[in-house]
Amino acid sequence: MKKQNSLKQYLLLWSTQSLSTLGSGMTSYALTLWLYQKTGLALETAMLQICTFAPYVLMSIFAGALSDRWNKKLTMLGCDLFAAMSTVAVLVLALTGRLAGWHLYLINAFNGLMNTIQRPAGEVAATMLIPKESYQRTSGLRSLSDSLNNILTPVFATAVFSFGGLSAVIAVDLITFAAAFTVLGMFIKIPEPQSAQKEKTSLLRSAREGLSWLKSKPVVLYLILFLAGINLVASAYNAVLPAMILSKQCGGKAALGLVNAAVGAATLVGSMIVMAARKPKDRVRMIWLSLLFSMSTENFLLAFGKTPLVWCIGAVCGWIAIPYMGANLDVILRTEIPENMQGRVFSCRNTLQFFTIPVGYYLGGMLTDKVFEPFMQGKSGTVLNTLFGSGKGSGAAMLFSVLGLAGMAVCIVFGILLRKYKWSEDG
């Protein structure tokens, strides 16, 4: 299949998968609100993401061997089907009044396992369908759909939830899944990489092959570890954000929706910049500069801001450069990694880059509930109240200032490590 023709198939795949992601995001958003309203604890809602990412991190390093060995399309279809079955389980439990937090933890863990297997297959499938010269533009398209989903998810989820309850949100999720599953199954042909790994190589040996390739490319390895440090801060941010905004006197569900919409709007603009931008002379430097700007702005505006407007400005500063960062990283990875090795290498990358996410979610939730919120309750009338506010949510605001300093420290350290590396298509 010629890649110019397969690009059309990729665009069809991307559009329908994005629609399905919107449906899944609506369910996730509704369940997060449901659980926080039920418990009032940041750690309880953070556990949803911890359970999602824990199996993903633990098993990703082996999933690439299976991805390189298995048919990509069938792998994606199978994982999507099992994930839909878990959504049906949530619907049944909700309709019978038996839904509890521990059900969601188990189901999220199962979905995380499915995503572990599906993601490397999807990455390789994208590489096989996209012409090399379109890597940056298609990365911008993926960021575009993500940003639209960030904008639409809280709006649609809140509207559907208010109209028909949790069961209506899940019904929308299942409808979008059915559309994406049908298109992938009937209309998308995904070619297999030449010399794909079909032999019965052990999973341990395949994982070692992926790690060995990364060791031979220090610039790629350093970038992955850089993102791991950023993910630690970003996942703690995600755990703290609902706790602060839902608890603040000027916050609430509407304010949280506004901030999430601001994130979506920022990434939407950033995605358009990616699609219009020329190739940079040094993609490594652009990755570093994008993350430094994000880490040195958003967390501090959330920490010291007292109104939803300031929080939204922080969200824009934190996310507008992320699509540009992601596009540059995507081009480097897809260009550097051989097609027949991508499943193994992407899986090793997933383990190394994302293992900090469940740690960050746990630390964010635990530090909010056990350290910063209790600490701030005893600081009435002090300068800390002037900086971070008073009452519930002030401890979370203080934690955002710590996350801002931590994010800047990560950028400085890896800026030193990466300063001798330069990457462009021209060599």
N, C-alpha and C positions, 0 to 999 in steps of 0.2 A: 504494500500500500504506500503510495507516495505521501510524503508528510504534508504537502500542501492540501491534499484531499483529506488526510486524516485530521488536519486542524479543524475542518468543519465538524467532524465527529466529536473532536474534543470540546468545541464550543457547545454542542448539543449536550454532551455529558456534563460539562461545567454548569450549564444553566439549570438542568434538572436536579443535579446534586445540590446546587445552591438552594433550590426551592425546598428540597428535603431537609437541608440543614436549618432553614428557617423554621420548619415545623418542629424539628427536634429542639431548637433553641427556645421556642415558645413553651414547650413542655418543661424544659429545664428551668426556665425563668419562673414559671408558675409554681413548680415544686419547691424552688428555693424560697420564694415568698411564703408558701404554705408552711414550710418547716420553721422559718425564722419567726413567723407569727405564733407558731405553736410553742416554741421553746424560748425564744428571745435571746439565744446564745450564738455568738459568732462561730464558736468551735463546732457547733452542731451543723451549721450550714457549710462550713469549711470541709467537714467530713465527707460531704457529697463529692467534692472534687478530689479529696484524698483517695477515696475509694475508686474513683474513675482512673486516676493516674497511677496508683500503686501497681496494679497488674501490668499496666502499659510500660512502666519503667522496668519492672522485674523481668518481663518476658520479651521486650522488644529486641534485645540483642540476639535472641534465637529466632524471632519471627522472620527476619530477613532471609534466613536459609530456606524457610518454607516458602517465602514469597518468590525467591529465585527458582524454586523447584516446581511450584504449583502454577496452574493457569491463572493469569491475573484477573480475568473477567469473572471466572467462577468463584475465585476467592472473594472478590468484592461483593458478588451477589449473595454468597453464603453468609458473609458477615452482616450484610444489611438485613437479611431475612431474620437471623437470630436476634439482632438488635430490635427489630420490629416486634418480635415475639415478647421481648422483655417489656416493651411499651404496652402491649396488650395486657400483660400481667399487672402493671400499674393500674390500668383502667379497671380491670376486674376487682382489684383490691379496693379502689376508690369507690366503685359502685356498691360494693358490699359493706362499706364502712369499716374495713379492716386495715386500711393503709396506715403504716407506722414508719417512723424514721429508719428503723433497721431494715425494713423492706427496701427502701430507697438505696441504702448503702450497698446491699447485696446486688441489687439490679445495676447500680452504677459500676460496681466492680466487674460484673459480667460484661457490660457494654464496653468498659475499658479494655477487657481482654479481646473482644471482637475488633475494637479499633486498633489494637496492637498488631493484629494480623492483617487487617485491611489497609492500614496506612502505607506500609512499604509497597504493597501491590498497587495502590493508587498512585504513588509517586513514580513508580516505574512506568505505569500505564500512561501517565501524563508525558513523561519523557519520550515514549514511543510515538505519541500522537502529535507532539508539538515540534515544529521546525526549530532548529537551533536559533535562528535569527529572531524568533518570536518569544524566546524565554522571558525577556523583560516585560513585554507587553502582556503576556498571559499571566505573569505574576501580578501585574497590575489589575487584571480582570479578577483574579482570585481575591485580591484585597478589596476590590470594588464590591464584590458580592458579600464579603465578610462585613464591610462597613454598612451596606444596605441592611443586612440582617441585624446588625447592632442597633440600627435606627428603628427598624420595623418590629423587631422581636418584643421589646417592652410594650410598644403601642398595641400590636395585635394580640399579644398574650393577655394584657390587661383587659382589652375590649372583649375578647372571646370569653375570658374567665368570668368577667362581670355578667355577660349575657347568658352563658350556658354552663359555667362551672368548670372544674378540672376535666371532666369527661369530654366537654366540647373542645378544649385545647388539645387533648390527646387524639380526638377524632380528626382534627385538622392535621396533626402530626402524621397519622396513619395514611391519610389521603395523599399528602405530599410524598411520603415514602413509596406508595403504590405507583405514583407517576414516575418517580426516578427509577424504581426497580424495573418497571416495564420498558422504559427507554433503554436502559443499560442492557437488559436481557434481549431485546428484540432488534435494536437499531444500531448498537455500537459494536464495532469490531476492533479489538485490541490486539495488535501483532505482538508476538513474543520476541524478546531480544535474541539476536544471534548468539550462539554458544551459551545459551542460558543454562544454568546449573540444573541438570536433570539427574546426575549420578547420585547414589545414596551416600553422600558425604554426611558425616555426623554433624549434629547441630553445634557441638563445641568447636569442631574444626572450622565450620563455616563462620562462626562468630569470631574465631581467631583470625581468619582471613580478612574479615571486615575491619577488625582492630589494627591488623598489620598494615592495611592500606592507609588507614588514617595516620598511623605513625610515620608513614613515608611522606605524608603531606602536612608538615607542621602548620602551615598557614590555615588549612582547613580545620585541623585539630584545635588550634588556638581560638578560632572563631566559634567553634562549637562550645568550647569551655567558657568563652566569653558570654555566649547566650545562656549557658547554664547558670552563671552568676546573675545575669539579668533576670532570668526566670525565677530565681529564688526571691528576688525583691518584688517582681511583678505578681507572683502568686500570693505573697503575703499581702500585697496591695489589694488583690481581688477578695481576699478573706476579710480584710478590714473595712473595705468600702461600704458594703451594706450595713454593717454594724454602726458605722459612724453616721451615715446619711439617714437611715431609718430611725436612729435614736435622737438626733439633734432636734432642738425645738423648731428650727426653720427647715427641717428636712421632712422625711416621710416618703411614701411610695411614689408620689408625683415627682419629688426632687430626685429620687434615685432614677426614675425613668428619664428625667431631663439630662442627668449626667451620662447615662448610658447612650442616650440619643446624641449627645455632644461627642462622645467617643466615636459613634458611627459616622457622624457628619465629618469629623476630622479625618478619619480613615478614608472616607469617600473622596474628600478633596486630595488627600495624599495619594490615593490610587490614580486619580486623574493626572496628578503630577508625574507619577511613574510612567504612565502610558505616553505622556507627551515629552518626557525628558530624553535627552541624548545620553549616549553611553558615557559614563564618567571615566576620567583618566585613571582613577584608582578606586576600585570598588571597596577594598578593605577600609580605606580611610572614610569613605562615605558611610559605611556601616557603623564605624566608631563614632563619627560626628553625630549621626542620627540618634544613637542611643544616649550619648552624652547630653544632648539637648533635652531628650525626653526625661531622663533621670534627674536633671538639675532644675526642672520646672514644676512638673505636675504634682509630685508629692508635697512640695512646700506650699503650693497654692491650696491644696486640700487641707494641709495642716493648719495654716493660718487664716484661711478663708472662713468667713462667717455667713455667707449667703450662697444659694444655689448658683447665682451668676458667676461668682469667683470659682466655684467648684467646676462649673462648665468650662470656664476659660482654662483651668488647669487640665481638664480632660483633653481639650483641643491641643494644648502645648505638648501633652504627653503622647498623643497618638498620631498627630499629623505626619510625623516623619517615619513612623513604623512601616508603612507600606514600601517606602523607598529603601529602608534598611532590608526588609524581607526580599524585595526584588533583587537587590545586589547579592544577597546571600544565595538566593535561588539560582541565579546565573552561575555563580562560582561552583556550586555543588553539582548542578546538572552538566556543566562543561567539564569539570575535573574528573568526576567519577565515571568509569566505563559503564556502558549500559548493562552489560551482563554481570556487573558487580553491584549495581545500585541497590538491590534489595538488601544485601548483606550490609553494605556501608550505611545506607539510610537507617537501618535498624540499629546499628551501633551508634550512629549519630543520635537517634531518638533516645536511647538509653542515657547517653552522656549528657545530652542537652536538656532532657526533661526530667531527670531524676530529682532535681531540686524542686520541682513543682509541688509534689505532695508534702515535702518538708516545709516549703514556704507557706502553704495553706495551713498546715498544723501550727507553725510558729506564729503566723498572723492571728489565727483564732485564739490560740492559747495565751499569747502575750496580751491580746485585747482583753480577754475575760479575766485572766489571773494576775496580770501585772499592771498594765497601764490604766485600765478603768478603776481598779481599787486604789491605785496610787493617786489618781487625780481627784477622787472623792474626798481625800483628806487635805486638799490644797485650796480650800475656799479662801477667797480674798487675796491670793498671791499673784505674782507676776505670771505664773503658769496659767491661771484662769484668764488673764488678759490675753495671753498668746493663743490658748487653745479652747477657751470657753469653759463652761461649768456644766455640771450634771452629766448624765449618761451621754456618751459620744465624745467627751473631751479627751478621755484616755486614748481612744482610737485616733483622734486628731493628732495627739502628741506622738503616737507611733508612726504616723505618716512622716513627721519630720525626721525620725530616725531612719526610716526607709529611704528618704531622699538622700541623706548622708551616705548610707550604705550603697545606694545605686551609683552615686558619684565616685565612691571609692573603687567599686568594681571597674568602672570606665577608666579610671586613672591607671590602675594596675595593668589592665589589658592593653591600654594605649601604649604603655611602655613595652610590653611583650610584642606587640604587633607593629611597632614603629619601623622595623627594618623590612617589612613585607609590603609589597605593592602588587596588585592584581588587575590586569585588564586583558581584554580579548587579544590585544596586540602583543601580549607577553611581558 
